[in-house]
Each structure stands twice: as C-alpha cells, then as structure tokens.
Amino acid sequence: MRKPLLAALAAASVLLAQAPAASAAAHTHAAGWCSEKQSSGRYYYKHGKHWDCVSPGAYCAKEQRGQYGYSMRAAAHAKRYKCAQYAGGAWRWKPAPA
C-alpha cells in the first residue's frame, strides 16, 4: 500500500516543480521579440503608426504622447496600450479601450 502512495506523491512533486519553470519559459518566449536593444539604447521602437515593446505603466517619451503601443510582457500585439496623461500631469502607458 505504501509503494503506490509514495510513487503518486513523487509524481505530483515532479509535476509541481516543473509548473513554474514552464510558466517562466512561456513568459520569456512571449517577450523574446522585445529582447533586442535598439540603436536608441531602449527596447521599445516605432513600427508604422504604433510603438512596440512598451512597458505598461511606464512613463512615455515625448514623441509617444497620445499614440498606441503594444506590451513587451505579452505575445506580439496581444495587449494594446495608449500613452495618456494622468491627472498629476505624468504621461504613462495605460490599457487602451477595445
């Protein structure tokens, strides 16, 4: 009776130990397209009429104000943000309405 129980516990511990690693790998893969530093020294860049690889909640550069961008923390073009001014006057990337 003990051997099957121990085998089940061992299998469960292996599965639980691998789950965070798989999640971290998926996150790294999703953000991998933003891993190249641009000539400006930053990771975000303008692509057509929008910005790619922006950091949600981060300050926007002057040239990004009022424009749209896509998150560096998600798969390509999965999460859209807009550079908007908050009540305090700071410009930040915040989720864009659908």
C-alpha positions as CSV (number, residue, x, y, z in Angstrom):
1,M,0.0,0.0,0.0
2,R,2.9,2.4,0.8
3,K,4.7,2.0,-2.6
4,P,1.8,3.2,-4.7
5,L,1.2,6.2,-2.4
6,L,4.9,7.1,-2.4
7,A,5.0,6.8,-6.2
8,A,2.0,9.1,-6.5
9,L,3.5,11.7,-4.2
10,A,6.8,11.6,-6.0
11,A,5.0,12.1,-9.4
12,A,2.9,15.0,-8.0
13,S,6.0,16.7,-6.6
14,V,7.8,16.4,-10.0
15,L,4.8,18.0,-11.8
16,L,4.5,20.8,-9.3
17,A,8.2,21.5,-9.5
18,Q,8.0,21.8,-13.3
19,A,4.9,24.1,-13.5
20,P,6.7,27.4,-12.5
21,A,9.5,26.6,-14.9
22,A,7.1,26.1,-17.8
23,S,5.3,29.3,-16.9
24,A,8.6,31.3,-16.8
25,A,9.6,29.8,-20.1
26,A,6.4,30.9,-21.7
27,H,6.8,34.4,-20.4
28,T,10.3,34.6,-21.7
29,H,9.2,33.3,-25.1
30,A,6.4,35.8,-25.3
31,A,8.7,38.7,-24.5
32,G,11.5,37.4,-26.7
33,W,10.6,39.5,-29.6
34,C,11.4,42.6,-27.5
35,S,14.8,41.4,-26.3
36,E,16.9,43.4,-28.8
37,K,18.2,46.7,-27.7
38,Q,17.5,49.4,-30.3
39,S,20.1,51.9,-31.6
40,S,18.4,54.5,-29.2
41,G,19.6,52.3,-26.3
42,R,16.0,51.4,-25.5
43,Y,14.0,48.3,-26.1
44,Y,10.8,49.9,-27.5
45,Y,10.6,51.1,-31.1
46,K,8.2,52.7,-33.5
47,H,6.7,50.3,-36.0
48,G,4.5,52.1,-38.6
49,K,1.9,54.1,-36.6
50,H,2.4,52.4,-33.2
51,W,5.1,51.6,-30.7
52,D,6.2,48.0,-29.9
53,C,7.7,46.7,-26.7
54,V,6.3,49.3,-24.4
55,S,6.2,48.8,-20.6
56,P,2.7,49.1,-19.2
57,G,2.6,51.8,-16.5
58,A,6.0,53.3,-17.6
59,Y,6.5,56.9,-18.5
60,C,6.0,57.8,-22.1
61,A,8.6,59.6,-24.1
62,K,7.6,63.0,-25.6
63,E,7.3,61.6,-29.1
64,Q,4.9,58.8,-27.9
65,R,2.3,61.0,-26.3
66,G,-1.2,60.2,-27.5
67,Q,-0.1,57.2,-29.5
68,Y,-0.7,53.5,-29.2
69,G,1.7,50.8,-28.3
70,Y,1.9,47.1,-27.6
71,S,3.2,45.5,-24.4
72,M,6.6,43.8,-24.1
73,R,5.2,41.5,-21.5
74,A,2.8,39.7,-23.7
75,A,2.8,37.9,-27.1
76,A,3.2,40.2,-30.1
77,H,0.4,42.6,-30.4
78,A,-1.7,40.9,-27.8
79,K,-2.1,43.8,-25.3
80,R,-2.7,47.3,-26.5
81,Y,-1.8,50.5,-24.6
82,K,-2.1,54.2,-25.1
83,C,0.2,56.9,-23.9
84,A,-2.1,59.1,-21.9
85,Q,-1.8,61.9,-19.4
86,Y,-2.8,61.2,-15.8
87,A,-4.4,63.9,-13.5
88,G,-1.0,64.7,-12.0
89,G,0.4,65.6,-15.4
90,A,2.6,62.5,-15.9
91,W,2.4,60.6,-19.2
92,R,2.2,56.8,-18.9
93,W,1.2,53.8,-20.9
94,K,-2.2,52.6,-19.8
95,P,-4.6,49.9,-21.2
96,A,-6.4,51.1,-24.3
97,P,-10.1,50.6,-24.6
98,A,-11.1,47.9,-27.0
